[in-house]
Amino acid sequence: MKFFLDTADLAEIEEAASWGVLAGVTTNPTLYSRIGGKLADFPNHIKKICDMVDGPVSAESVAMTRDEIIRDGRELAAIAPNVVVKVPTMIEGLAATKALAAEGIPVNMTLCFTVPQAIMAARSGARYISPFIGRFDDISEDGLAQFADVVQAIGNYDFTDHTVNGEKIEIIAASVRSANHVAQAALMGADIATVPFATLKKCVQHPLTDRGLETFLKDWEKVQ
Ligand code: E4P
């Protein structure tokens, strides 16, 4: 499983990239607004991220009609070769994804929750699909169980006739809130987990690692 960072924060991206684990970035309107981003600077900001990351960078269209999403998608794709256009899983989004994929523009279908949504996203030509985990948990449903169903269903079929250049569709575990979400998504066969920076840090931390390190350091003092 690959790690993407779920952020628009350049300092977080720079730091995670230095660890050697960063394979891509996903942004969304909330994440961009959280760093104080402004509409006029959005293309420039996405370009900065694209230059920092050796991998796909998802930039989201907020349009609601297929024609507007297609227009946004073309503009976003022109920013850098590693831009992936993020499109919501809805009827207009499916139609836009079909058109963008036909032009060779990769799409990440977002706000995907169920098996039928995921299969429709895949059939429409999405290169990535992003089933959300945490937002199910937020409404007292089991996000990981829903995610497992999507992974199993997508794995049952071959969608390479539908994707740009016949590439294998990849499932991005999204709305990830904990290291356990990351662990379970990997066990279920997610291709990618897109993880907030704070959660990515937690993925490398463990109390037994800390305790072991403390003991080694103390014992090393004895040999001085
Ligand atoms: C990523 O593609 C999603 O936009 C993101 O993971 C959503 O996470 P949230 O549910 O924590 O906002």
Residues whose N, C-alpha, C, O or C-beta is under 5 A from the ligand:
A	BS01	E4P	D6 T26 N28 S130 G134 R135 A174 S175 V176 T194
